[in-house]
Amino acid sequence: MPMRSGTPLPELAGAEEWINGEVTREELIGSPVLVHFWAVSCPICHENMPTVEAWREQYGTKGLKVVAIHMPRQEEDTNVDAVKADALEMKIGEPCAIDNQHEIGERFENTLWPAYYLFDAEGNMRSRAGGYAGLKIIEDKIHRIMETAE
């Protein structure tokens, strides 16, 4: 069953490796947080990444924290060097966990690529969305949560 609204932000421990620095749940509480899941083999993830990065730039100065989680969809996605190269090419600037064992993904009960989870400053989930339409759905929620955070 997918995470429900109000669910606390899960722990982020268990990544094989982090790109752009590691973050913990405790470091994120106190700010709105967007956690997004992606995979090297996910074409929609690649299409959507410039928008996610634009949100990080636009709302980061207003307090939004963004965390990327690379969760492989298939065996070929577990190549750490390929993930790092792809993250660099897509200009992922936020902390990015490489979750090859799906430990973080299981805590989020995630089964979609891409997937977006939005948490308020208290660390409670306010919205989640995934797949092709997920970007538009979560964008409206980010605008709302950032208006109330100001």
C-alpha positions in Angstrom: 0.0 0.0 0.0 1.5 3.4 -0.9 2.4 6.0 1.7 -0.5 8.1 2.8 -0.8 11.8 3.5 0.6 12.6 6.9 3.2 9.8 6.9 6.5 10.9 8.4 9.5 11.3 6.2 11.2 7.9 6.1 14.9 7.4 7.0 17.3 7.8 4.1 19.9 5.3 5.4 20.9 2.3 3.3 22.2 3.9 0.1 25.1 2.2 -1.6 26.7 5.6 -2.2 25.7 9.3 -2.3 26.4 11.9 -4.9 26.7 15.6 -3.9 26.8 14.8 -0.2 24.8 12.6 2.1 21.7 13.9 4.0 19.8 12.4 6.8 16.1 12.7 7.8 17.0 14.8 10.8 18.8 17.3 8.6 15.7 17.8 6.4 13.2 18.3 9.2 12.4 22.0 9.5 12.1 22.7 5.8 9.8 21.6 3.1 11.3 18.6 1.3 10.9 17.1 -2.2 12.2 13.6 -2.6 12.2 12.3 -6.1 13.0 8.8 -7.4 14.6 8.2 -10.8 16.4 5.6 -12.8 19.1 5.6 -15.5 16.7 3.5 -17.8 13.7 5.8 -17.2 13.1 8.1 -20.2 10.4 10.1 -18.4 12.9 10.7 -15.5 15.3 12.2 -18.0 12.6 14.4 -19.6 11.5 15.7 -16.2 14.8 16.3 -14.6 15.3 19.8 -15.9 12.0 20.8 -14.3 13.0 19.2 -11.0 16.3 21.1 -11.1 14.5 24.4 -11.9 12.4 23.9 -8.8 15.5 23.3 -6.7 16.9 26.6 -8.1 13.6 28.5 -7.7 12.6 27.3 -4.3 15.9 26.4 -2.7 16.5 30.0 -1.7 13.0 29.9 -0.1 13.8 26.8 2.0 12.8 23.8 -0.2 15.3 21.0 0.1 15.4 18.5 -2.7 16.8 14.9 -2.5 17.2 12.5 -5.4 17.0 8.8 -5.0 18.3 6.6 -7.9 16.4 3.3 -7.5 17.2 0.9 -10.3 14.4 -0.5 -12.5 16.5 -3.3 -13.9 19.9 -5.0 -13.3 21.7 -2.7 -15.8 20.7 0.3 -13.7 22.9 -0.9 -10.7 26.1 0.2 -12.4 27.3 3.0 -10.0 29.6 4.6 -12.5 26.8 4.8 -15.1 24.5 6.4 -12.4 27.1 9.0 -11.6 27.7 9.8 -15.2 24.0 10.1 -15.9 23.5 12.3 -12.8 26.3 14.6 -14.0 24.9 14.8 -17.5 21.5 15.7 -16.1 23.0 18.3 -13.8 21.6 16.8 -10.6 22.8 19.2 -8.0 21.0 18.0 -5.0 22.1 15.1 -2.8 21.5 11.9 -4.6 21.3 8.4 -3.0 22.2 5.4 -5.1 19.6 2.9 -3.7 20.7 -0.3 -5.5 19.2 -2.6 -2.9 15.9 -0.6 -2.8 16.2 -0.1 1.0 15.1 3.6 0.8 12.5 2.8 -1.9 10.9 0.2 0.3 10.6 2.6 3.2 8.8 5.0 0.8 6.8 2.1 -0.6 7.8 3.3 -4.0 6.9 1.4 -7.2 7.0 4.2 -9.8 9.6 6.0 -11.9 9.7 8.9 -11.7 8.1 9.4 -8.3 7.8 12.5 -6.3 7.1 12.8 -2.5 6.5 16.2 -0.9 6.9 16.8 2.8 6.1 19.8 4.9 8.6 21.4 7.3 7.4 19.1 10.1 8.4 16.1 8.0 4.9 14.9 7.2 4.0 13.9 3.6 1.6 16.2 2.0 1.5 14.8 -1.5 2.9 12.1 -3.8 2.7 11.6 -7.5 4.4 9.5 -10.1 4.7 8.5 -13.7 4.2 10.7 -16.7 1.5 13.0 -15.0 3.4 13.2 -11.7 5.4 16.2 -12.6 2.4 18.5 -13.1 0.5 17.1 -10.1 3.4 17.7 -7.7 4.2 21.1 -9.2 0.9 22.6 -7.9 1.5 21.1 -4.5 5.0 22.5 -4.3 3.6 26.0 -5.1 1.1 25.7 -2.3 3.5 24.3 0.3 6.0 27.0 -0.5 3.4 29.7 -0.1 2.5 28.5 3.4 6.2 28.1 4.3 7.0 31.8 3.7 
